[in-house]
Amino acid sequence: RRRHTRYWRDWSSDVCSSDLKQDHYNNCLRYLEVQQYDQALASCEMVLQLEPNETVEIHKGAKQGIIKAKAALNINY
C-alpha cells in the first residue's frame, strides 16, 4: 500500500503490518504444504512477532504451523 504524507513530495511505500502478517502467514501455509519446514518455521514465527494477540485466528494458525514444522524438523520445544 502507498500512503501520502503531509508533504506533496514525500510519497512512501510503507506496508501495513496487517499486510505483512497476512503475507507471512500465507508463506507459512505454502511452505508447510510443500514440506519446506525451515522456511515455514521462519514465516510462522514472524507472524507471531507481528501478531502477539493469542485470540486472533492468524496467531492460532501460525502457532499450529510452528508445531508442525518443528515436529517435521525434529526440533524439541
Disulfide bonds with the S-S distance in Angstrom:
Cys28-Cys44 1.76
